[in-house]
Amino acid sequence: MLNLDDYAKLVEGKTCPRCGEKLPPKIGHRLDPKHGFDVEGFPARLMLYVTCSKCGYVWELVELLGEVVGKLGGSEETSGEKKVYGG
């Protein structure tokens, strides 16, 4: 199971698809027991995200990293359909 620092490493070197700014490797999180990720040190699943420091867009890790994060057990909802990755 990965911790927040491990997830932050996945963001290192990535740029915001919206404005091109390098994304900060600081992972935000909120409780999401139904669709989130299991994260070391937390009793419930978390939705993980990173916020662009230039345009302010909030990117969920599944949205930003797609299959890389998907293989770690996250999920996303698209057009009302839930896609579960690796879980």
Rosetta constraint file for C-alpha pairs under 8 A:
AtomPair CA 1 CA 38 HARMONIC 6.95 0.50
AtomPair CA 1 CA 39 HARMONIC 6.33 0.50
AtomPair CA 1 CA 40 HARMONIC 5.87 0.50
AtomPair CA 2 CA 6 HARMONIC 5.69 0.50
AtomPair CA 2 CA 7 HARMONIC 6.90 0.50
AtomPair CA 2 CA 38 HARMONIC 7.76 0.50
AtomPair CA 2 CA 39 HARMONIC 5.69 0.50
AtomPair CA 2 CA 40 HARMONIC 5.74 0.50
AtomPair CA 3 CA 7 HARMONIC 6.60 0.50
AtomPair CA 3 CA 39 HARMONIC 5.27 0.50
AtomPair CA 3 CA 40 HARMONIC 4.68 0.50
AtomPair CA 3 CA 41 HARMONIC 7.14 0.50
AtomPair CA 4 CA 8 HARMONIC 6.18 0.50
AtomPair CA 4 CA 27 HARMONIC 6.68 0.50
AtomPair CA 4 CA 39 HARMONIC 6.87 0.50
AtomPair CA 4 CA 40 HARMONIC 7.60 0.50
AtomPair CA 5 CA 9 HARMONIC 6.37 0.50
AtomPair CA 5 CA 27 HARMONIC 7.99 0.50
AtomPair CA 6 CA 10 HARMONIC 6.91 0.50
AtomPair CA 7 CA 11 HARMONIC 7.04 0.50
AtomPair CA 7 CA 27 HARMONIC 7.20 0.50
AtomPair CA 8 CA 12 HARMONIC 6.66 0.50
AtomPair CA 8 CA 25 HARMONIC 4.92 0.50
AtomPair CA 8 CA 26 HARMONIC 5.90 0.50
AtomPair CA 8 CA 27 HARMONIC 5.75 0.50
AtomPair CA 9 CA 25 HARMONIC 6.75 0.50
AtomPair CA 11 CA 23 HARMONIC 7.16 0.50
AtomPair CA 11 CA 24 HARMONIC 7.61 0.50
AtomPair CA 11 CA 25 HARMONIC 5.54 0.50
AtomPair CA 12 CA 23 HARMONIC 7.39 0.50
AtomPair CA 12 CA 24 HARMONIC 7.32 0.50
AtomPair CA 12 CA 25 HARMONIC 5.49 0.50
AtomPair CA 13 CA 22 HARMONIC 6.66 0.50
AtomPair CA 13 CA 23 HARMONIC 7.23 0.50
AtomPair CA 14 CA 22 HARMONIC 5.99 0.50
AtomPair CA 14 CA 23 HARMONIC 5.86 0.50
AtomPair CA 15 CA 20 HARMONIC 5.34 0.50
AtomPair CA 15 CA 21 HARMONIC 5.32 0.50
AtomPair CA 15 CA 22 HARMONIC 4.20 0.50
AtomPair CA 15 CA 23 HARMONIC 5.20 0.50
AtomPair CA 16 CA 20 HARMONIC 4.81 0.50
AtomPair CA 16 CA 21 HARMONIC 5.33 0.50
AtomPair CA 16 CA 22 HARMONIC 6.21 0.50
AtomPair CA 16 CA 23 HARMONIC 5.97 0.50
AtomPair CA 16 CA 52 HARMONIC 6.46 0.50
AtomPair CA 18 CA 55 HARMONIC 7.87 0.50
AtomPair CA 18 CA 57 HARMONIC 7.86 0.50
AtomPair CA 19 CA 54 HARMONIC 7.61 0.50
AtomPair CA 19 CA 55 HARMONIC 6.67 0.50
AtomPair CA 21 CA 52 HARMONIC 7.21 0.50
AtomPair CA 21 CA 53 HARMONIC 7.71 0.50
AtomPair CA 21 CA 54 HARMONIC 6.44 0.50
AtomPair CA 22 CA 52 HARMONIC 7.79 0.50
AtomPair CA 23 CA 50 HARMONIC 7.44 0.50
AtomPair CA 23 CA 51 HARMONIC 7.35 0.50
AtomPair CA 23 CA 52 HARMONIC 5.54 0.50
AtomPair CA 23 CA 53 HARMONIC 7.02 0.50
AtomPair CA 24 CA 50 HARMONIC 7.29 0.50
AtomPair CA 24 CA 51 HARMONIC 7.52 0.50
AtomPair CA 24 CA 52 HARMONIC 6.99 0.50
AtomPair CA 24 CA 53 HARMONIC 7.18 0.50
AtomPair CA 25 CA 50 HARMONIC 7.44 0.50
AtomPair CA 26 CA 50 HARMONIC 6.35 0.50
AtomPair CA 27 CA 48 HARMONIC 6.41 0.50
AtomPair CA 27 CA 49 HARMONIC 5.64 0.50
AtomPair CA 27 CA 50 HARMONIC 5.16 0.50
AtomPair CA 28 CA 48 HARMONIC 5.78 0.50
AtomPair CA 28 CA 49 HARMONIC 5.10 0.50
AtomPair CA 28 CA 50 HARMONIC 5.78 0.50
AtomPair CA 28 CA 51 HARMONIC 7.78 0.50
AtomPair CA 29 CA 46 HARMONIC 6.01 0.50
AtomPair CA 29 CA 47 HARMONIC 5.52 0.50
AtomPair CA 29 CA 48 HARMONIC 4.63 0.50
AtomPair CA 29 CA 49 HARMONIC 6.15 0.50
AtomPair CA 30 CA 46 HARMONIC 5.45 0.50
AtomPair CA 30 CA 47 HARMONIC 5.42 0.50
AtomPair CA 30 CA 48 HARMONIC 6.94 0.50
AtomPair CA 31 CA 36 HARMONIC 7.41 0.50
AtomPair CA 31 CA 44 HARMONIC 6.79 0.50
AtomPair CA 31 CA 45 HARMONIC 6.17 0.50
AtomPair CA 31 CA 46 HARMONIC 4.57 0.50
AtomPair CA 31 CA 47 HARMONIC 6.16 0.50
AtomPair CA 32 CA 36 HARMONIC 4.97 0.50
AtomPair CA 32 CA 44 HARMONIC 7.55 0.50
AtomPair CA 32 CA 45 HARMONIC 5.60 0.50
AtomPair CA 32 CA 46 HARMONIC 4.93 0.50
AtomPair CA 32 CA 47 HARMONIC 5.46 0.50
AtomPair CA 33 CA 44 HARMONIC 5.80 0.50
AtomPair CA 33 CA 45 HARMONIC 4.57 0.50
AtomPair CA 33 CA 46 HARMONIC 6.54 0.50
AtomPair CA 34 CA 45 HARMONIC 7.37 0.50
AtomPair CA 35 CA 45 HARMONIC 7.52 0.50
AtomPair CA 35 CA 46 HARMONIC 7.82 0.50
AtomPair CA 35 CA 47 HARMONIC 7.09 0.50
AtomPair CA 35 CA 74 HARMONIC 6.69 0.50
AtomPair CA 35 CA 75 HARMONIC 5.39 0.50
AtomPair CA 35 CA 76 HARMONIC 6.72 0.50
AtomPair CA 36 CA 45 HARMONIC 4.87 0.50
AtomPair CA 36 CA 46 HARMONIC 4.43 0.50
AtomPair CA 36 CA 47 HARMONIC 4.40 0.50
AtomPair CA 36 CA 48 HARMONIC 7.32 0.50
AtomPair CA 36 CA 74 HARMONIC 5.79 0.50
AtomPair CA 36 CA 75 HARMONIC 6.63 0.50
AtomPair CA 37 CA 45 HARMONIC 4.93 0.50
AtomPair CA 37 CA 46 HARMONIC 5.08 0.50
AtomPair CA 37 CA 47 HARMONIC 6.22 0.50
AtomPair CA 37 CA 48 HARMONIC 7.41 0.50
AtomPair CA 37 CA 72 HARMONIC 7.91 0.50
AtomPair CA 37 CA 73 HARMONIC 6.29 0.50
AtomPair CA 37 CA 74 HARMONIC 5.15 0.50
AtomPair CA 37 CA 75 HARMONIC 7.92 0.50
AtomPair CA 38 CA 42 HARMONIC 7.62 0.50
AtomPair CA 38 CA 44 HARMONIC 6.97 0.50
AtomPair CA 38 CA 45 HARMONIC 4.75 0.50
AtomPair CA 38 CA 46 HARMONIC 6.57 0.50
AtomPair CA 38 CA 73 HARMONIC 7.72 0.50
AtomPair CA 39 CA 44 HARMONIC 7.99 0.50
AtomPair CA 39 CA 45 HARMONIC 6.68 0.50
AtomPair CA 39 CA 46 HARMONIC 6.98 0.50
AtomPair CA 47 CA 60 HARMONIC 7.35 0.50
AtomPair CA 48 CA 60 HARMONIC 5.86 0.50
AtomPair CA 48 CA 61 HARMONIC 5.81 0.50
AtomPair CA 49 CA 58 HARMONIC 6.56 0.50
AtomPair CA 49 CA 59 HARMONIC 5.38 0.50
AtomPair CA 49 CA 60 HARMONIC 4.11 0.50
AtomPair CA 49 CA 61 HARMONIC 5.22 0.50
AtomPair CA 50 CA 58 HARMONIC 5.84 0.50
AtomPair CA 50 CA 59 HARMONIC 5.36 0.50
AtomPair CA 50 CA 60 HARMONIC 6.51 0.50
AtomPair CA 50 CA 61 HARMONIC 7.11 0.50
AtomPair CA 51 CA 56 HARMONIC 5.85 0.50
AtomPair CA 51 CA 57 HARMONIC 5.69 0.50
AtomPair CA 51 CA 58 HARMONIC 4.36 0.50
AtomPair CA 51 CA 59 HARMONIC 6.10 0.50
AtomPair CA 52 CA 56 HARMONIC 4.82 0.50
AtomPair CA 52 CA 57 HARMONIC 5.42 0.50
AtomPair CA 52 CA 58 HARMONIC 6.47 0.50
AtomPair CA 52 CA 59 HARMONIC 7.74 0.50
AtomPair CA 59 CA 63 HARMONIC 6.37 0.50
AtomPair CA 59 CA 64 HARMONIC 5.94 0.50
AtomPair CA 60 CA 64 HARMONIC 6.14 0.50
AtomPair CA 61 CA 65 HARMONIC 5.65 0.50
AtomPair CA 61 CA 66 HARMONIC 7.32 0.50
AtomPair CA 61 CA 69 HARMONIC 6.71 0.50
AtomPair CA 62 CA 66 HARMONIC 4.86 0.50
AtomPair CA 62 CA 67 HARMONIC 7.53 0.50
AtomPair CA 62 CA 69 HARMONIC 5.73 0.50
AtomPair CA 62 CA 70 HARMONIC 6.36 0.50
AtomPair CA 62 CA 74 HARMONIC 6.82 0.50
AtomPair CA 62 CA 75 HARMONIC 6.98 0.50
AtomPair CA 62 CA 76 HARMONIC 6.71 0.50
AtomPair CA 63 CA 76 HARMONIC 7.83 0.50
AtomPair CA 65 CA 69 HARMONIC 5.83 0.50
AtomPair CA 66 CA 70 HARMONIC 5.96 0.50
AtomPair CA 67 CA 71 HARMONIC 6.06 0.50
AtomPair CA 67 CA 85 HARMONIC 7.82 0.50
AtomPair CA 68 CA 72 HARMONIC 7.29 0.50
AtomPair CA 69 CA 73 HARMONIC 7.17 0.50
AtomPair CA 69 CA 74 HARMONIC 6.65 0.50
AtomPair CA 70 CA 74 HARMONIC 5.25 0.50
AtomPair CA 70 CA 75 HARMONIC 6.78 0.50
AtomPair CA 70 CA 84 HARMONIC 7.57 0.50
AtomPair CA 70 CA 85 HARMONIC 4.47 0.50
AtomPair CA 70 CA 86 HARMONIC 6.12 0.50
AtomPair CA 71 CA 85 HARMONIC 5.77 0.50
AtomPair CA 71 CA 86 HARMONIC 4.87 0.50
AtomPair CA 72 CA 85 HARMONIC 7.29 0.50
AtomPair CA 72 CA 86 HARMONIC 6.08 0.50
AtomPair CA 72 CA 87 HARMONIC 7.82 0.50
AtomPair CA 73 CA 84 HARMONIC 7.36 0.50
AtomPair CA 73 CA 85 HARMONIC 5.21 0.50
AtomPair CA 73 CA 86 HARMONIC 4.41 0.50
AtomPair CA 73 CA 87 HARMONIC 4.61 0.50
AtomPair CA 74 CA 84 HARMONIC 6.35 0.50
AtomPair CA 74 CA 85 HARMONIC 5.47 0.50
AtomPair CA 74 CA 86 HARMONIC 7.03 0.50
AtomPair CA 74 CA 87 HARMONIC 6.90 0.50
AtomPair CA 75 CA 82 HARMONIC 7.06 0.50
AtomPair CA 75 CA 83 HARMONIC 5.51 0.50
AtomPair CA 75 CA 84 HARMONIC 4.23 0.50
AtomPair CA 75 CA 85 HARMONIC 5.50 0.50
AtomPair CA 76 CA 82 HARMONIC 5.74 0.50
AtomPair CA 76 CA 83 HARMONIC 5.27 0.50
AtomPair CA 76 CA 84 HARMONIC 6.53 0.50
AtomPair CA 77 CA 81 HARMONIC 5.37 0.50
AtomPair CA 77 CA 82 HARMONIC 4.17 0.50
AtomPair CA 77 CA 83 HARMONIC 5.86 0.50
AtomPair CA 78 CA 82 HARMONIC 6.27 0.50
AtomPair CA 78 CA 83 HARMONIC 7.29 0.50
